[in-house]
Amino acid sequence: NLGALERLRGNPDAAVGHLRLALAIEKETLGIDHPETAQTLQNLADALLASGQTAEADADLRQALIVREHAFGPDHPRVAETLVVLGALHAARGEQDLAASAFERAAAIWERTPPVSPLPKADALANLAVVRQSQGQTARAMELYDRAVPIYEAELGASDASTLRALSNQAAAHAAA
């Protein structure tokens, strides 16, 4: 939809307007408890987070998580997707323990049920590593980076921005050890 496209283009404020309209239509036609509505709630929360509106993003993410857990079960990859965005929200607020909990749960889900692409798992591992490093848990951060970096390299290549960011963070963790 247009909201997701605007978010990918780096225009979160424009995305929010489109996603709010899509959400209103989906609530009316599908209901609040429909998995597609949950996806739009998550997309809206991601755009709100990118535009600094964390309070509203939090409410939308919590609703999306409830719907997805009910629709798919607590250990489904769709739940893990929402947990990663929730973890990013908590990290943005400085709520490191809550961020770590969300990222750990997402990574555990993807350990049990690997996604089609391993990139979401790598993202969860790398995000958790950032949180652990910020908490002074350098050894744990290094372990997590050591798991995430090979996935990025295999899937995206050595020169991709995500790979380079993970490699840089990995090097910083090893230097701090």
Stockholm file with secondary structure:
# STOCKHOLM 1.0

chainA/1-177         NLGALERLRGNPDAAVGHLRLALAIEKETLGIDHPETAQTLQNLADALLASGQTAEADADLRQALIVREHAFGPDHPRVAETLVVLGALHAARGEQDLAASAFERAAAIWERTPPVSPLPKADALANLAVVRQSQGQTARAMELYDRAVPIYEAELGASDASTLRALSNQAAAHAAA
#=GR chainA/1-177 SS CHHHHHHHTTCHHHHHHHHHHHHHHHHHHTCTTSHHHHHHHHHHHHHHHHTTCHHHHHHHHHHHHHHHHHHHCTTCHHHHHHHHHHHHHHHHTTCHHHHHHHHHHHHHHHHHSCCSSSHHHHHHHHHHHHHHHHTTCHHHHHHHHHHHHHHHHHHHCTTSHHHHHHHHHHHHHHHHC
#=GC SS_cons         CHHHHHHHTTCHHHHHHHHHHHHHHHHHHTCTTSHHHHHHHHHHHHHHHHTTCHHHHHHHHHHHHHHHHHHHCTTCHHHHHHHHHHHHHHHHTTCHHHHHHHHHHHHHHHHHSCCSSSHHHHHHHHHHHHHHHHTTCHHHHHHHHHHHHHHHHHHHCTTSHHHHHHHHHHHHHHHHC
//
